[in-house]
Amino acid sequence: FQTRPFFSRLSIPSWKEQESQENGRLVADSIAEKGQKTCSGPGQVSNGYPSTSPQSPRDGAGAGTDRGSTPGTFRTLVVQQTSLDPPRETWSKKMDFLLSVIGYAVDLGNVWRFPYICYQNGGGAFLLPYLLMAVFGGVPLFYMELALGQFHRSGCISIWKHICPIFKGIGFAICIIALYIAFYYNTIMAWALYYLLSSFRATLPWTTCTNQWNTPNCTQYLSTDLNVSWTDNSISPAEEFYIRQVLQVHLSPGLHQLGWVSWQLALCLLFIFTVVYFSIWKGVKTSGKVVWVTATFPYLVLLILLIRGATLPGAWRGVVFYLKPDWGKLLTTTVWLDAAAQIFFSLGPGFGVLLAFASYNPFHNNCYKDALITSSVNCLTSFLSGFVIFTVLGYMAEMRQQRVETVAKDAGPSLLFIIYAEAIANMPAATFFAIIFFLMIIMLGLDSTFAGLEGVITAMLDEFPHLLARRREWFVLGLVCVCYLGALSTLTYGGAFVVKLFEEYATGPAVITVVFLEVIAVSWFYGTTRFCNDVQLMLGFAPGVFWRVCWVAICPCFLLFIIGSFLAFPPEVRLFDYLYPFWTTVLGYCIGVSSFICVPSYMVYHLVTTKGTFKQRLLKSITPEAPGSSGPQRDTIVITNAV
């Protein structure tokens, strides 16, 4: 068939022409320059360009509809005018995406939380509920978010107009949760940076009891001190260094009186945020290169520490304690709850990160294989970290002549900054191991911070493209400044109490509830059949019955189980010797609700502002918007002619 002379009147800038051709699109003025040509084969259209698949359905559904056609049939040629908006940024390499996702999923929780949860819930027996929760809950959610982001090519806010507009408040809730995480998560990296800077000396400062911050109960217990005994009142120099020098928590009586900001930690956090800014300010083109270091270096360090730990005396005691199964604990609800929560927070669906990262993928990228690879790497890393931690705990138990469970009583950051730091101090070449260990902690945290902030940035840039698209650097700077100012409360003498409060209440219940609504919106409102058709359009094959059942029934039940258990058994929050009073629990719930309130608030706003009767408003609110209906971002011209 032949094109009509109408094409000669279309004008598209030359710099856009090149980018449009690279994206596999048909550009109008290119057709005019090529002249009117007939189709030379089943793989070409009339302008001489090969017919290629579009990057997404909204980037040109039907651009390749003439494939395999025979003479005499009707053909549709879709010409898109894309000069109004620049093309979406993409990853430079596939490995950039994979390393970014792995770096996001593998964070500090894999190193300290999984080993502690594992031995607390039956050792090797815990692996059974952990794997079941991963297969039926975590991985399906992980796969769903990657597929959604890659198909709709949008952040966590604007994507809802293509799924179920009334649930758009989920995107705003996710952004607020990400800010809360940035307020406290980076402070842990500031602590690690303080340790790293303190490690550049021949004698590590947490190995002696002669410093100004030490107390009379400080007991210096090196492997060579055979005449020193460890008692119940003994406090290691590593514990006093962490509590009295780094955190200075002894200067704060509690959350009601936080005290002054520690200027040392403030400078450390400023450096952390400076690194974060210059890693993400240009987008995935820069952060995709940084993760080649930050995502791979921790594995090198884990391997070194594993080999070193396995050669320590008493290491076998820690490994036996880590893996010895206690099958009786599988009959308790707590074990299954901890397994569900661990796999959920380890893989990290619901934080907007997977949507953002996948939105920069090519449309036909195999996100199914990516989901299986990255989730498997994440789970194996957690398992490996257990050996790294417990070989050292066995060594500490051997040195103190105590049981392993007595040594492993500390959980969370204390496991790293007290127990592991003390173990490193007792090793030969302690300075070297201290430097690489705390550098690894910083790298693990940086990956997750890159990802969390990129989720917010992508969401806001996609929602307000005309306002922020050309001002990304300034927007990222403003966001980083807000995160730094919000983190100042965690840098006070009582900052550790604030970190614990945010960790327990600000993120957990809120993000689980948000993901529950996300699954309901996609599976029940958008429809599993429609979603599977989208996946088939991208990958060439549709998800099987297993995935459909997981998305429709198992995943919602999986999330409801976690939410119900949290509400039925609220955790007793304690840090060191400070038991959080009742008013802090109320404050914690208020912080959690402050993000989730965006969901019902936007529902009311959308119903009020939509025109028509209530039934029409409700119907429009749950109906995905047609591509291009939200604004003049793309103009599509469809021309039909016959040979």
C-alpha positions as CSV (number, residue, x, y, z in Angstrom):
1,F,0.0,0.0,0.0
2,Q,1.0,3.6,-0.3
3,T,1.0,6.4,2.2
4,R,-1.0,9.5,1.7
5,P,0.5,12.9,1.0
6,F,-0.7,14.0,4.5
7,F,2.6,12.9,5.9
8,S,4.5,15.6,4.2
9,R,2.8,18.2,6.3
10,L,3.9,16.7,9.6
11,S,7.1,18.2,11.1
12,I,9.1,16.6,13.8
13,P,12.5,17.9,15.0
14,S,15.5,16.0,13.7
15,W,16.9,15.3,17.1
16,K,13.7,13.5,18.0
17,E,13.8,11.6,14.8
18,Q,16.9,9.8,15.7
19,E,15.7,8.9,19.2
20,S,12.4,7.7,17.8
21,Q,14.1,5.5,15.3
22,E,16.2,4.0,18.1
23,N,13.0,3.2,20.0
24,G,11.7,1.3,17.1
25,R,9.0,3.8,16.3
26,L,7.8,5.2,13.0
27,V,8.4,8.9,12.6
28,A,6.4,10.9,10.2
29,D,8.9,13.1,8.5
30,S,11.2,10.1,8.0
31,I,8.4,8.7,5.8
32,A,8.3,11.8,3.8
33,E,12.0,11.8,3.3
34,K,12.1,8.2,2.2
35,G,9.4,8.8,-0.3
36,Q,6.4,6.7,-1.2
37,K,7.6,3.1,-1.3
38,T,5.8,-0.1,-1.5
39,C,6.2,-2.8,1.0
40,S,9.0,-5.1,-0.1
41,G,8.3,-8.0,2.2
42,P,6.3,-9.1,5.2
43,G,8.7,-7.5,7.6
44,Q,8.5,-4.0,6.3
45,V,6.1,-1.1,6.0
46,S,5.7,1.3,3.2
47,N,8.4,3.7,4.2
48,G,11.2,1.1,3.9
49,Y,11.7,0.8,7.7
50,P,11.4,-2.7,9.2
51,S,8.3,-3.2,11.3
52,T,9.3,-3.5,14.9
53,S,7.5,-4.1,18.1
54,P,6.7,-1.1,20.1
55,Q,8.3,-0.4,23.5
56,S,5.0,-0.5,25.2
57,P,1.3,-0.6,24.2
58,R,1.0,3.1,24.7
59,D,4.1,3.6,22.6
60,G,2.4,2.3,19.6
61,A,0.0,-0.6,19.7
62,G,-0.2,-1.9,16.2
63,A,3.1,-0.7,14.9
64,G,3.8,-4.2,13.7
65,T,0.3,-5.3,12.6
66,D,1.3,-5.9,9.0
67,R,3.5,-8.9,9.9
68,G,2.7,-12.0,8.0
69,S,-0.1,-10.2,6.0
70,T,-0.9,-11.1,2.5
71,P,-1.7,-8.9,-0.5
72,G,-5.3,-7.6,-0.4
73,T,-5.6,-7.3,3.4
74,F,-6.0,-4.1,5.3
75,R,-3.1,-2.8,7.2
76,T,-2.8,-0.2,9.9
77,L,0.1,2.2,10.1
78,V,0.6,4.0,13.4
79,V,2.6,7.2,13.4
80,Q,3.4,8.8,16.7
81,Q,4.4,12.4,17.3
82,T,6.8,12.2,20.2
83,S,8.3,15.6,20.1
84,L,6.4,16.9,23.1
85,D,8.3,14.7,25.6
86,P,11.7,13.2,25.7
87,P,11.9,9.4,25.5
88,R,12.0,7.5,28.8
89,E,15.5,6.8,30.1
90,T,16.6,3.2,30.0
91,W,19.3,1.2,31.7
92,S,22.7,1.2,29.9
93,K,23.1,-2.5,30.4
94,K,20.9,-5.4,31.7
95,M,23.4,-6.0,34.5
96,D,22.9,-2.4,35.7
97,F,19.2,-3.3,36.4
98,L,20.0,-6.7,37.9
99,L,22.7,-5.3,40.2
100,S,20.4,-2.4,41.2
101,V,17.6,-4.8,42.2
102,I,19.9,-7.2,44.0
103,G,21.6,-4.3,45.8
104,Y,18.1,-3.0,46.9
105,A,16.9,-6.4,48.1
106,V,20.1,-7.4,49.8
107,D,20.4,-4.9,52.6
108,L,21.4,-4.7,56.3
109,G,18.5,-6.9,57.3
110,N,20.0,-9.8,55.4
111,V,23.1,-9.6,57.5
112,W,21.7,-9.1,61.0
113,R,18.0,-9.9,61.0
114,F,17.8,-13.2,59.1
115,P,20.4,-15.0,61.2
116,Y,18.8,-13.8,64.4
117,I,15.3,-14.7,63.3
118,C,16.5,-18.1,62.1
119,Y,18.1,-19.3,65.3
120,Q,15.3,-17.8,67.4
121,N,12.7,-19.8,65.5
122,G,14.1,-23.3,65.4
123,G,17.3,-23.0,63.4
124,G,17.2,-25.3,60.4
125,A,13.5,-25.9,60.9
126,F,12.9,-22.2,60.2
127,L,14.0,-22.7,56.6
128,L,10.8,-24.7,55.8
129,P,8.3,-21.9,56.6
130,Y,10.8,-19.4,55.1
131,L,10.9,-21.1,51.8
132,L,7.1,-21.7,51.7
133,M,6.4,-18.1,52.4
134,A,8.9,-17.1,49.7
135,V,7.4,-19.4,47.1
136,F,3.7,-18.6,47.8
137,G,4.0,-15.0,49.0
138,G,7.2,-13.1,48.4
139,V,8.3,-14.1,44.9
140,P,4.8,-13.7,43.4
141,L,4.6,-10.2,44.8
142,F,8.1,-9.5,43.5
143,Y,7.2,-10.7,40.0
144,M,4.0,-8.8,39.9
145,E,5.7,-5.5,40.7
146,L,8.4,-6.0,38.1
147,A,5.8,-6.8,35.5
148,L,3.6,-3.9,36.4
149,G,6.4,-1.4,36.2
150,Q,7.9,-2.7,33.0
151,F,4.5,-2.8,31.2
152,H,3.1,0.6,32.2
153,R,6.5,2.3,32.4
154,S,5.4,4.6,35.2
155,G,6.3,5.3,38.8
156,C,4.2,4.3,41.8
157,I,1.8,7.3,41.6
158,S,1.0,7.7,37.9
159,I,0.8,4.0,37.3
160,W,-2.6,3.8,39.0
161,K,-4.4,5.7,36.2
162,H,-3.7,2.7,34.0
163,I,-4.8,0.1,36.7
164,C,-7.5,1.5,39.0
165,P,-7.5,5.3,39.4
166,I,-9.2,5.4,42.8
167,F,-6.2,3.6,44.4
168,K,-3.8,6.4,43.4
169,G,-3.4,7.3,47.0
170,I,-1.3,4.1,47.4
171,G,1.5,5.9,45.4
172,F,1.5,8.9,47.7
173,A,1.5,6.6,50.8
174,I,4.5,4.7,49.4
175,C,6.4,8.0,48.9
176,I,5.8,9.1,52.5
177,I,6.9,5.7,53.8
178,A,10.1,6.0,51.7
179,L,10.8,9.3,53.4
180,Y,10.3,7.8,56.8
181,I,12.8,5.1,56.0
182,A,15.3,7.7,54.7
183,F,15.0,9.5,58.0
184,Y,16.4,6.6,60.1
185,Y,18.0,4.1,57.7
186,N,20.8,6.3,56.7
187,T,21.6,7.0,60.3
188,I,22.7,3.4,60.7
189,M,25.2,4.0,57.8
190,A,26.4,7.1,59.7
191,W,27.2,4.9,62.7
192,A,29.1,2.5,60.4
193,L,31.0,5.4,58.9
194,Y,32.0,6.5,62.4
195,Y,33.3,3.0,63.1
196,L,35.1,3.0,59.8
197,L,36.9,6.3,60.5
198,S,37.8,5.0,64.0
199,S,39.3,1.8,62.5
200,F,42.3,3.6,60.9
201,R,44.6,3.1,63.8
202,A,46.8,0.3,65.1
203,T,44.7,-0.4,68.2
204,L,40.9,-0.3,67.7
205,P,39.2,2.0,70.2
206,W,36.7,-0.6,71.2
207,T,39.3,-3.0,72.5
208,T,40.5,-1.2,75.6
209,C,38.9,0.0,78.8
210,T,41.2,3.0,79.4
211,N,39.2,5.5,77.3
212,Q,37.3,8.4,78.8
213,W,33.9,6.9,78.0
214,N,34.6,3.6,79.8
215,T,33.1,2.6,83.2
216,P,34.4,0.4,86.0
217,N,32.3,-2.5,84.7
218,C,34.3,-2.5,81.5
219,T,36.0,-5.9,81.1
220,Q,38.8,-6.2,78.6
221,Y,38.7,-9.8,77.5
222,L,41.0,-10.7,74.7
223,S,41.9,-14.2,73.7
224,T,45.3,-13.8,75.4
225,D,43.8,-12.7,78.7
226,L,43.6,-16.1,80.4
227,N,43.4,-14.6,83.9
228,V,40.3,-12.5,83.3
229,S,36.9,-14.1,83.8
230,W,33.6,-12.9,82.3
231,T,30.7,-12.3,84.8
232,D,27.1,-11.3,84.4
233,N,28.0,-7.7,85.3
234,S,30.8,-7.5,82.8
235,I,30.5,-5.0,79.9
236,S,32.7,-5.4,76.9
237,P,34.7,-2.3,75.7
238,A,32.9,-2.8,72.3
239,E,29.5,-2.3,74.0
240,E,30.6,0.8,75.9
241,F,32.1,2.3,72.7
242,Y,28.9,1.8,70.8
243,I,26.5,3.0,73.6
244,R,28.6,5.7,75.3
245,Q,30.8,7.0,72.5
246,V,29.0,6.5,69.2
247,L,25.4,6.8,70.3
248,Q,26.0,8.6,73.6
249,V,22.6,7.2,74.6
250,H,23.5,7.4,78.3
251,L,23.0,11.2,78.1
252,S,19.3,10.8,77.2
253,P,16.7,9.4,79.6
254,G,14.3,8.5,76.8
255,L,12.2,9.8,74.0
256,H,10.8,12.6,76.1
257,Q,14.2,14.2,76.3
258,L,16.4,13.4,73.3
259,G,19.2,15.9,74.0
260,W,21.6,17.7,71.6
261,V,22.6,16.6,68.2
262,S,25.9,14.8,68.0
263,W,28.1,16.8,65.6
264,Q,30.3,13.9,64.7
265,L,27.3,11.8,63.5
266,A,25.8,14.9,61.8
267,L,29.0,15.2,59.7
268,C,29.0,11.5,59.0
269,L,25.4,11.6,57.8
270,L,26.2,14.7,55.7
271,F,28.9,12.7,53.9
272,I,26.5,9.8,53.4
273,F,23.9,12.0,51.8
274,T,26.5,13.7,49.6
275,V,27.5,10.3,48.2
276,V,23.8,9.4,47.7
277,Y,23.1,12.7,45.9
278,F,25.9,12.4,43.4
279,S,25.0,8.8,42.7
280,I,21.4,9.3,41.8
281,W,21.2,13.0,40.6
282,K,21.4,12.0,36.9
283,G,19.1,9.0,37.1
284,V,19.7,5.3,36.4
285,K,22.6,6.1,34.0
286,T,24.7,7.1,37.0
287,S,23.3,4.9,39.8
288,G,23.5,1.9,37.4
289,K,27.2,2.3,37.3
290,V,27.7,2.9,41.0
291,V,26.0,-0.4,41.9
292,W,28.7,-2.3,40.1
293,V,30.8,-1.5,43.2
294,T,28.2,-1.1,46.0
295,A,26.4,-4.4,45.1
296,T,29.4,-6.6,44.4
297,F,31.8,-5.5,47.1
298,P,29.7,-6.9,50.0
299,Y,29.8,-10.3,48.5
300,L,33.6,-10.2,48.3
301,V,33.7,-9.2,52.0
302,L,31.2,-11.8,53.0
303,L,33.3,-14.5,51.4
304,I,36.5,-13.2,53.1
305,L,34.7,-13.1,56.5
306,L,33.2,-16.5,56.0
307,I,36.6,-18.1,55.3
308,R,38.1,-16.3,58.2
309,G,35.3,-17.2,60.6
310,A,35.4,-20.9,59.6
311,T,39.0,-21.0,60.7
312,L,38.3,-19.6,64.2
313,P,38.2,-21.9,67.3
314,G,34.7,-22.7,68.3
315,A,33.2,-21.7,64.9
316,W,31.5,-25.1,64.6
317,R,29.5,-24.4,67.8
318,G,27.9,-21.4,66.2
319,V,27.1,-23.3,63.0
320,V,25.5,-26.1,64.9
321,F,23.5,-23.6,66.9
322,Y,22.4,-21.8,63.7
323,L,21.2,-24.9,61.8
324,K,20.2,-27.4,64.5
325,P,16.5,-27.9,63.8
326,D,13.8,-27.5,66.5
327,W,10.8,-29.0,64.8
328,G,8.5,-28.4,67.7
329,K,8.6,-24.6,67.1
330,L,6.9,-25.1,63.7
331,L,3.6,-25.6,65.7
332,T,3.7,-22.0,67.0
333,T,2.2,-19.1,65.1
334,T,5.2,-16.9,65.8
335,V,7.6,-18.9,63.6
336,W,5.3,-18.6,60.5
337,L,4.7,-14.9,61.2
338,D,8.4,-14.2,61.4
339,A,9.0,-16.2,58.2
340,A,6.4,-14.2,56.4
341,A,7.6,-10.8,57.7
342,Q,11.2,-11.7,57.0
343,I,10.7,-12.7,53.3
344,F,8.4,-9.7,52.7
345,F,10.8,-7.1,54.0
346,S,13.8,-8.9,52.5
347,L,12.4,-8.9,48.9
348,G,10.9,-5.4,49.4
349,P,7.7,-5.2,47.3
350,G,5.5,-2.3,48.1
351,F,8.1,0.4,48.4
352,G,7.8,1.6,44.8
353,V,11.4,0.6,44.0
354,L,10.6,-2.4,41.8
355,L,8.0,-0.4,39.9
356,A,10.6,2.4,39.3
357,F,13.5,0.2,38.3
358,A,11.4,-2.0,36.0
359,S,9.9,1.0,34.3
360,Y,13.4,1.8,32.8
361,N,13.6,-1.7,31.2
362,P,13.0,-2.4,27.5
363,F,9.4,-3.5,27.0
364,H,10.2,-7.1,26.0
365,N,12.7,-7.7,28.8
366,N,12.2,-11.0,30.5
367,C,11.2,-9.8,33.9
368,Y,10.0,-13.3,34.9
369,K,13.5,-14.6,34.8
370,D,14.8,-11.5,36.5
371,A,12.3,-12.0,39.4
372,L,13.5,-15.6,39.9
373,I,17.2,-14.7,39.7
374,T,17.1,-11.7,42.0
375,S,14.8,-13.3,44.6
376,S,17.0,-16.5,44.7
377,V,20.2,-14.5,45.1
378,N,18.5,-12.5,47.9
379,C,17.5,-15.7,49.8
380,L,20.8,-17.4,49.4
381,T,22.6,-14.2,50.6
382,S,20.5,-14.3,53.8
383,F,21.4,-18.0,54.3
384,L,25.1,-17.3,53.7
385,S,25.1,-14.3,56.1
386,G,24.0,-16.7,58.8
387,F,27.2,-18.7,58.5
388,V,29.3,-15.4,58.5
389,I,27.6,-14.3,61.7
390,F,27.4,-17.5,63.7
391,T,30.9,-18.7,63.0
392,V,32.0,-15.6,64.8
393,L,29.4,-16.0,67.6
394,G,30.6,-19.5,68.2
395,Y,34.1,-18.1,68.5
396,M,33.0,-15.5,71.0
397,A,31.2,-18.2,73.0
398,E,34.4,-20.3,73.0
399,M,36.4,-17.3,74.1
400,R,34.1,-16.3,76.9
401,Q,33.3,-19.9,77.9
402,Q,29.6,-19.2,77.6
403,R,26.7,-20.7,75.6
404,V,26.1,-19.4,72.1
405,E,22.6,-18.2,73.0
406,T,24.0,-16.1,75.8
407,V,26.4,-14.4,73.4
408,A,23.8,-14.0,70.7
409,K,21.3,-12.2,72.9
410,D,21.6,-8.9,71.0
411,A,19.6,-8.4,67.8
412,G,19.5,-5.7,65.2
413,P,22.3,-3.2,64.8
414,S,23.8,-4.3,68.2
415,L,24.7,-7.7,66.7
416,L,26.9,-5.9,64.2
417,F,28.3,-3.0,66.2
418,I,28.9,-4.8,69.4
419,I,29.3,-8.6,69.0
420,Y,30.8,-8.7,65.6
421,A,33.0,-5.6,66.2
422,E,34.3,-7.2,69.3
423,A,35.1,-10.4,67.5
424,I,36.9,-8.6,64.8
425,A,39.0,-6.8,67.4
426,N,40.2,-10.2,68.7
427,M,41.3,-11.4,65.3
428,P,44.8,-11.0,63.8
429,A,44.9,-8.1,61.4
430,A,42.0,-6.6,63.2
431,T,42.3,-3.2,61.5
432,F,42.0,-4.7,58.1
433,F,38.9,-6.8,58.9
434,A,37.3,-3.8,60.7
435,I,37.8,-1.5,57.7
436,I,36.3,-4.0,55.1
437,F,33.5,-5.0,57.4
438,F,32.2,-1.5,58.1
439,L,32.8,-0.6,54.5
440,M,30.5,-3.5,53.6
441,I,27.8,-2.2,56.0
442,I,27.9,1.2,54.3
443,M,27.8,-0.4,50.8
444,L,24.8,-2.5,51.8
445,G,23.0,0.5,53.1
446,L,23.8,2.8,50.1
447,D,22.2,0.4,47.6
448,S,18.9,0.4,49.5
449,T,19.0,4.2,49.9
450,F,19.7,4.7,46.1
451,A,16.7,2.5,45.4
452,G,14.3,4.0,48.0
453,L,14.9,7.6,46.8
454,E,14.8,6.6,43.1
455,G,11.4,5.2,43.8
456,V,10.2,8.6,45.1
457,I,12.0,10.5,42.3
458,T,10.6,8.4,39.5
459,A,7.1,8.6,41.0
460,M,7.2,12.4,41.3
461,L,8.8,13.0,37.9
462,D,6.2,10.8,36.2
463,E,3.4,12.5,38.0
464,F,4.6,16.0,37.3
465,P,6.7,15.7,34.2
466,H,6.2,19.3,32.9
467,L,7.3,20.7,36.2
468,L,10.1,18.4,37.3
469,A,11.4,16.6,34.2
470,R,14.0,19.2,33.3
471,R,14.8,20.0,36.9
472,R,15.7,16.6,38.2
473,E,19.0,17.6,39.7
474,W,17.3,20.4,41.8
475,F,14.5,18.1,42.8
476,V,16.9,15.4,44.0
477,L,18.9,18.0,45.9
478,G,15.7,19.2,47.6
479,L,14.7,15.7,48.4
480,V,18.1,14.8,49.9
481,C,18.0,18.0,52.0
482,V,14.5,17.1,53.4
483,C,15.8,13.6,54.3
484,Y,18.8,15.1,56.1
485,L,16.7,17.5,58.1
486,G,14.2,14.8,58.9
487,A,17.1,12.6,60.2
488,L,18.4,15.1,62.6
489,S,16.2,13.7,65.4
490,T,18.0,10.4,65.0
491,L,21.4,12.1,65.5
492,T,20.6,13.3,69.0
493,Y,21.8,11.6,72.2
494,G,18.5,9.7,72.2
495,G,18.5,9.2,68.5
496,A,18.8,5.4,68.8
497,F,15.3,5.5,70.5
498,V,13.9,7.4,67.5
499,V,15.5,4.9,65.1
500,K,13.8,2.0,66.9
501,L,10.5,3.8,67.0
502,F,10.5,4.4,63.2
503,E,11.7,0.9,62.5
504,E,8.9,-0.7,64.5
505,Y,5.9,1.5,63.6
506,A,6.5,3.9,60.7
507,T,7.2,1.4,58.0
508,G,6.1,-2.2,58.8
509,P,2.4,-2.2,59.3
510,A,1.8,0.7,56.8
511,V,3.7,-0.8,53.9
512,I,2.1,-4.3,54.4
513,T,-1.3,-2.7,54.3
514,V,-0.4,-0.8,51.2
515,V,0.8,-3.9,49.4
516,F,-2.4,-5.7,50.4
517,L,-4.5,-3.0,48.7
518,E,-2.1,-3.1,45.7
519,V,-2.7,-6.8,45.2
520,I,-6.4,-6.4,45.6
521,A,-6.5,-3.5,43.1
522,V,-4.4,-5.5,40.5
523,S,-6.0,-8.9,40.9
524,W,-9.6,-8.0,41.6
525,F,-10.2,-4.6,40.0
526,Y,-7.8,-4.5,37.1
527,G,-8.3,-8.3,36.7
528,T,-5.8,-11.2,36.7
529,T,-6.8,-12.0,33.1
530,R,-6.0,-8.5,31.8
531,F,-2.8,-8.5,33.8
532,C,-1.7,-11.9,32.4
533,N,-2.6,-10.6,28.9
534,D,-0.2,-7.7,29.5
535,V,2.5,-10.1,30.6
536,Q,2.0,-12.2,27.5
537,L,2.2,-9.1,25.3
538,M,5.6,-8.3,26.9
539,L,7.2,-11.8,27.3
540,G,5.4,-13.9,24.7
541,F,3.9,-16.2,27.3
542,A,1.3,-15.8,30.0
543,P,1.8,-16.6,33.7
544,G,0.6,-20.1,34.6
545,V,-2.2,-21.2,37.0
546,F,0.2,-21.1,40.0
547,W,0.9,-17.4,39.6
548,R,-2.8,-16.5,39.0
549,V,-3.8,-18.4,42.2
550,C,-1.1,-16.7,44.2
551,W,-2.1,-13.2,43.0
552,V,-5.8,-13.7,43.5
553,A,-6.0,-15.6,46.8
554,I,-2.7,-16.7,48.4
555,C,-0.9,-13.3,48.5
556,P,-3.8,-11.4,50.0
557,C,-4.2,-14.1,52.7
558,F,-0.4,-14.0,53.2
559,L,-0.5,-10.3,53.8
560,L,-3.7,-10.4,55.9
561,F,-2.0,-13.0,58.1
562,I,0.9,-10.6,58.8
563,I,-1.4,-7.6,59.4
564,G,-3.7,-9.5,61.7
565,S,-0.8,-10.9,63.7
566,F,0.7,-7.5,64.2
567,L,-2.6,-6.0,65.4
568,A,-3.3,-9.0,67.7
569,F,0.1,-9.2,69.2
570,P,1.7,-5.7,69.2
571,P,5.4,-5.9,69.9
572,E,6.9,-4.8,73.2
573,V,9.5,-2.3,72.1
574,R,12.6,-2.2,74.2
575,L,16.1,-0.8,73.5
576,F,18.9,-1.5,75.9
577,D,17.4,-0.9,79.4
578,Y,14.7,1.5,78.1
579,L,11.2,0.2,77.9
580,Y,9.1,2.3,75.6
581,P,6.1,3.8,77.5
582,F,2.5,3.6,76.3
583,W,2.5,7.1,74.8
584,T,5.3,6.2,72.4
585,T,3.1,3.3,71.1
586,V,0.4,5.8,70.4
587,L,2.9,8.1,68.7
588,G,4.2,5.2,66.6
589,Y,0.7,4.2,65.4
590,C,0.1,7.9,64.5
591,I,3.3,7.9,62.4
592,G,2.2,4.7,60.6
593,V,-1.3,6.0,60.0
594,S,0.0,9.3,58.6
595,S,1.2,7.6,55.5
596,F,-1.6,5.2,55.0
597,I,-4.2,7.9,55.4
598,C,-3.4,9.0,51.9
599,V,-5.3,6.0,50.5
600,P,-8.8,6.7,51.8
601,S,-8.2,10.5,51.5
602,Y,-7.5,10.2,47.8
603,M,-10.5,7.9,47.3
604,V,-12.8,10.6,48.7
605,Y,-11.1,13.3,46.7
606,H,-11.4,11.3,43.4
607,L,-15.0,10.6,44.0
608,V,-15.8,14.2,44.8
609,T,-13.9,15.7,41.9
610,T,-15.1,13.2,39.2
611,K,-18.2,14.4,37.2
612,G,-21.4,12.5,36.8
613,T,-23.8,10.6,39.1
614,F,-22.4,8.6,42.0
615,K,-22.7,5.4,40.0
616,Q,-20.8,7.0,37.0
617,R,-18.2,8.3,39.4
618,L,-17.7,5.0,41.0
619,L,-17.5,3.2,37.6
620,K,-15.0,5.7,36.3
621,S,-12.9,5.5,39.4
622,I,-12.3,1.7,39.0
623,T,-11.9,1.8,35.2
624,P,-8.3,2.2,33.8
625,E,-7.9,5.4,31.8
626,A,-7.3,5.0,28.1
627,P,-3.7,5.7,26.9
628,G,-3.2,9.4,26.3
629,S,-6.4,10.5,28.0
630,S,-4.6,12.2,30.8
631,G,-3.0,14.8,28.6
632,P,-1.6,15.7,25.2
633,Q,1.6,13.8,25.8
634,R,1.3,11.6,22.6
635,D,-0.7,12.2,19.5
636,T,-1.5,9.0,17.5
637,I,-2.6,9.1,13.9
638,V,-4.1,5.9,12.5
639,I,-4.4,5.7,8.7
640,T,-5.9,2.7,7.0
641,N,-5.6,1.9,3.3
642,A,-5.8,-1.1,1.1
643,V,-3.4,-2.5,-1.5
